[in-house]
Amino acid sequence: MALSTYSELKAAVADWLNRDDLTAVIPTFIALAEAEFNRRLRTQRMLSRAVASVASEYADLPDNFLQMRSLHLRAMLIRRLEFVTPANFLDLADAGVAGEPRCFTVLGSQIRFAPAPVGSTVELVYFSKIPALSDAAPANWLLDMAPELYLHATLSHSAPYLREDQRVTGWKQLAEDQIAQINETDKRAAFNAGPLTMRTAGPTP
């Protein structure tokens, strides 16, 4: 059975479950699997970039934000801003002082800068949510790359309905192994993608 679209995934899950009474809740199983992916997967494919003009101490994060990778101030010289934990932020922030930001923290769905910018441009690189599957959006990059992960993770979230079915344990383990493998493969690929070094032929002095 092909497994490249939302409808094909739902059909495959129904076929594996072999339960006619669960068809209506399969979309919920898929949504739960996607929530798990967003918590546990961190790959280069999830990186997004946004550029914003900020003129106050607080700025809203993108709607699809999961985790910050880097934040840079774009001025005459591009400079990386230092991340500070919320607990330590007040020790570094000067209340009411405006200027060129030096550090930031993340509070809920907002970024807080210090000093408060008066008109700065920042560029953030962040891990973004995996686009959710739906009838209107029947495919995404993860389903294309790892359809077996989508299938096994979705099946594992049927546990409350299957109770003591031993298949659930196997599906859950398969999904966990596949998530770990994707993360590890991506980590190796990022590590090996360093700058090329030119070597001159001949004896080494």
Contacts in CASP RR format, 6 or more apart in sequence:
PFRMAT RR
TARGET T0000
AUTHOR 0000-0000-0000
METHOD contacts of the structure
MODEL  1
MALSTYSELKAAVADWLNRDDLTAVIPTFIALAEAEFNRRLRTQRMLSRA
VASVASEYADLPDNFLQMRSLHLRAMLIRRLEFVTPANFLDLADAGVAGE
PRCFTVLGSQIRFAPAPVGSTVELVYFSKIPALSDAAPANWLLDMAPELY
LHATLSHSAPYLREDQRVTGWKQLAEDQIAQINETDKRAAFNAGPLTMRT
AGPTP
1 8 0 8 1.000
1 11 0 8 1.000
1 12 0 8 1.000
1 15 0 8 1.000
2 8 0 8 1.000
3 9 0 8 1.000
3 12 0 8 1.000
3 143 0 8 1.000
3 147 0 8 1.000
3 148 0 8 1.000
3 150 0 8 1.000
3 151 0 8 1.000
4 139 0 8 1.000
4 143 0 8 1.000
4 144 0 8 1.000
4 147 0 8 1.000
5 138 0 8 1.000
5 139 0 8 1.000
5 143 0 8 1.000
6 30 0 8 1.000
6 133 0 8 1.000
6 134 0 8 1.000
6 135 0 8 1.000
6 137 0 8 1.000
6 138 0 8 1.000
6 139 0 8 1.000
6 143 0 8 1.000
7 135 0 8 1.000
7 138 0 8 1.000
9 30 0 8 1.000
9 133 0 8 1.000
9 143 0 8 1.000
9 147 0 8 1.000
9 150 0 8 1.000
9 151 0 8 1.000
9 154 0 8 1.000
10 23 0 8 1.000
10 26 0 8 1.000
10 27 0 8 1.000
10 30 0 8 1.000
12 151 0 8 1.000
13 26 0 8 1.000
13 29 0 8 1.000
13 30 0 8 1.000
13 151 0 8 1.000
13 154 0 8 1.000
13 155 0 8 1.000
13 158 0 8 1.000
14 20 0 8 1.000
14 22 0 8 1.000
14 23 0 8 1.000
14 26 0 8 1.000
16 151 0 8 1.000
16 155 0 8 1.000
17 155 0 8 1.000
17 158 0 8 1.000
17 162 0 8 1.000
19 161 0 8 1.000
19 162 0 8 1.000
22 158 0 8 1.000
22 161 0 8 1.000
25 161 0 8 1.000
26 154 0 8 1.000
28 157 0 8 1.000
29 154 0 8 1.000
29 155 0 8 1.000
29 157 0 8 1.000
29 158 0 8 1.000
30 133 0 8 1.000
30 150 0 8 1.000
30 154 0 8 1.000
31 132 0 8 1.000
32 154 0 8 1.000
32 157 0 8 1.000
33 150 0 8 1.000
33 153 0 8 1.000
33 154 0 8 1.000
33 156 0 8 1.000
33 157 0 8 1.000
33 175 0 8 1.000
34 130 0 8 1.000
34 132 0 8 1.000
34 133 0 8 1.000
36 153 0 8 1.000
36 157 0 8 1.000
36 175 0 8 1.000
37 130 0 8 1.000
37 142 0 8 1.000
37 149 0 8 1.000
37 153 0 8 1.000
37 179 0 8 1.000
38 66 0 8 1.000
38 129 0 8 1.000
38 130 0 8 1.000
40 179 0 8 1.000
40 183 0 8 1.000
41 130 0 8 1.000
41 142 0 8 1.000
41 179 0 8 1.000
41 182 0 8 1.000
41 183 0 8 1.000
42 67 0 8 1.000
42 127 0 8 1.000
42 183 0 8 1.000
42 186 0 8 1.000
43 182 0 8 1.000
43 183 0 8 1.000
43 186 0 8 1.000
44 186 0 8 1.000
44 189 0 8 1.000
44 190 0 8 1.000
45 141 0 8 1.000
45 142 0 8 1.000
45 145 0 8 1.000
45 186 0 8 1.000
46 66 0 8 1.000
46 127 0 8 1.000
46 128 0 8 1.000
46 129 0 8 1.000
46 130 0 8 1.000
47 69 0 8 1.000
47 125 0 8 1.000
47 126 0 8 1.000
47 127 0 8 1.000
47 128 0 8 1.000
48 62 0 8 1.000
48 64 0 8 1.000
48 125 0 8 1.000
48 126 0 8 1.000
48 127 0 8 1.000
48 128 0 8 1.000
49 123 0 8 1.000
49 124 0 8 1.000
49 125 0 8 1.000
50 62 0 8 1.000
50 123 0 8 1.000
50 124 0 8 1.000
50 126 0 8 1.000
51 74 0 8 1.000
51 121 0 8 1.000
51 122 0 8 1.000
51 123 0 8 1.000
51 124 0 8 1.000
52 59 0 8 1.000
52 121 0 8 1.000
52 122 0 8 1.000
52 124 0 8 1.000
53 119 0 8 1.000
53 120 0 8 1.000
53 121 0 8 1.000
54 101 0 8 1.000
54 113 0 8 1.000
54 117 0 8 1.000
54 119 0 8 1.000
54 120 0 8 1.000
54 121 0 8 1.000
54 122 0 8 1.000
55 117 0 8 1.000
55 118 0 8 1.000
55 119 0 8 1.000
55 120 0 8 1.000
56 116 0 8 1.000
56 117 0 8 1.000
57 96 0 8 1.000
57 112 0 8 1.000
57 113 0 8 1.000
57 114 0 8 1.000
57 116 0 8 1.000
57 117 0 8 1.000
58 107 0 8 1.000
58 110 0 8 1.000
58 111 0 8 1.000
58 112 0 8 1.000
58 113 0 8 1.000
59 110 0 8 1.000
59 111 0 8 1.000
59 113 0 8 1.000
59 122 0 8 1.000
60 109 0 8 1.000
60 110 0 8 1.000
60 111 0 8 1.000
61 106 0 8 1.000
61 108 0 8 1.000
61 109 0 8 1.000
61 110 0 8 1.000
61 111 0 8 1.000
61 126 0 8 1.000
62 126 0 8 1.000
62 128 0 8 1.000
64 128 0 8 1.000
64 129 0 8 1.000
65 109 0 8 1.000
65 126 0 8 1.000
65 127 0 8 1.000
65 128 0 8 1.000
65 129 0 8 1.000
66 126 0 8 1.000
66 127 0 8 1.000
66 128 0 8 1.000
66 129 0 8 1.000
67 126 0 8 1.000
67 127 0 8 1.000
68 83 0 8 1.000
68 106 0 8 1.000
68 124 0 8 1.000
68 125 0 8 1.000
68 126 0 8 1.000
68 127 0 8 1.000
69 124 0 8 1.000
69 125 0 8 1.000
69 126 0 8 1.000
69 127 0 8 1.000
70 80 0 8 1.000
70 124 0 8 1.000
70 125 0 8 1.000
71 80 0 8 1.000
71 81 0 8 1.000
71 83 0 8 1.000
71 104 0 8 1.000
71 111 0 8 1.000
71 122 0 8 1.000
71 123 0 8 1.000
71 124 0 8 1.000
71 125 0 8 1.000
72 78 0 8 1.000
72 79 0 8 1.000
72 80 0 8 1.000
72 81 0 8 1.000
72 122 0 8 1.000
72 123 0 8 1.000
72 124 0 8 1.000
73 79 0 8 1.000
73 80 0 8 1.000
73 81 0 8 1.000
73 100 0 8 1.000
73 101 0 8 1.000
73 120 0 8 1.000
73 121 0 8 1.000
73 122 0 8 1.000
74 120 0 8 1.000
74 121 0 8 1.000
74 122 0 8 1.000
74 123 0 8 1.000
75 100 0 8 1.000
75 120 0 8 1.000
75 121 0 8 1.000
78 123 0 8 1.000
81 101 0 8 1.000
81 102 0 8 1.000
81 103 0 8 1.000
81 104 0 8 1.000
81 113 0 8 1.000
81 122 0 8 1.000
82 102 0 8 1.000
82 103 0 8 1.000
82 104 0 8 1.000
83 103 0 8 1.000
83 104 0 8 1.000
83 105 0 8 1.000
83 106 0 8 1.000
84 92 0 8 1.000
84 103 0 8 1.000
84 104 0 8 1.000
84 105 0 8 1.000
84 114 0 8 1.000
85 105 0 8 1.000
86 105 0 8 1.000
86 106 0 8 1.000
86 107 0 8 1.000
89 103 0 8 1.000
89 105 0 8 1.000
89 112 0 8 1.000
89 114 0 8 1.000
92 102 0 8 1.000
92 103 0 8 1.000
92 114 0 8 1.000
93 103 0 8 1.000
93 112 0 8 1.000
93 114 0 8 1.000
93 115 0 8 1.000
94 114 0 8 1.000
94 115 0 8 1.000
96 115 0 8 1.000
96 116 0 8 1.000
97 114 0 8 1.000
97 115 0 8 1.000
97 116 0 8 1.000
98 115 0 8 1.000
98 116 0 8 1.000
98 117 0 8 1.000
98 118 0 8 1.000
99 115 0 8 1.000
99 116 0 8 1.000
99 117 0 8 1.000
99 118 0 8 1.000
100 115 0 8 1.000
100 117 0 8 1.000
100 120 0 8 1.000
101 113 0 8 1.000
101 114 0 8 1.000
101 115 0 8 1.000
101 116 0 8 1.000
101 117 0 8 1.000
101 120 0 8 1.000
101 122 0 8 1.000
102 114 0 8 1.000
102 115 0 8 1.000
103 113 0 8 1.000
103 114 0 8 1.000
104 111 0 8 1.000
104 112 0 8 1.000
104 113 0 8 1.000
104 114 0 8 1.000
105 111 0 8 1.000
105 112 0 8 1.000
106 112 0 8 1.000
111 124 0 8 1.000
130 140 0 8 1.000
130 141 0 8 1.000
130 142 0 8 1.000
131 137 0 8 1.000
131 140 0 8 1.000
131 141 0 8 1.000
132 140 0 8 1.000
133 139 0 8 1.000
133 140 0 8 1.000
133 143 0 8 1.000
142 149 0 8 1.000
142 150 0 8 1.000
143 150 0 8 1.000
145 182 0 8 1.000
146 178 0 8 1.000
146 182 0 8 1.000
148 174 0 8 1.000
148 178 0 8 1.000
149 175 0 8 1.000
149 178 0 8 1.000
149 179 0 8 1.000
149 182 0 8 1.000
152 171 0 8 1.000
152 172 0 8 1.000
152 174 0 8 1.000
152 175 0 8 1.000
152 178 0 8 1.000
153 171 0 8 1.000
153 175 0 8 1.000
153 179 0 8 1.000
155 167 0 8 1.000
155 168 0 8 1.000
155 171 0 8 1.000
156 168 0 8 1.000
156 170 0 8 1.000
156 171 0 8 1.000
156 172 0 8 1.000
156 175 0 8 1.000
158 168 0 8 1.000
159 165 0 8 1.000
159 168 0 8 1.000
159 172 0 8 1.000
162 168 0 8 1.000
END
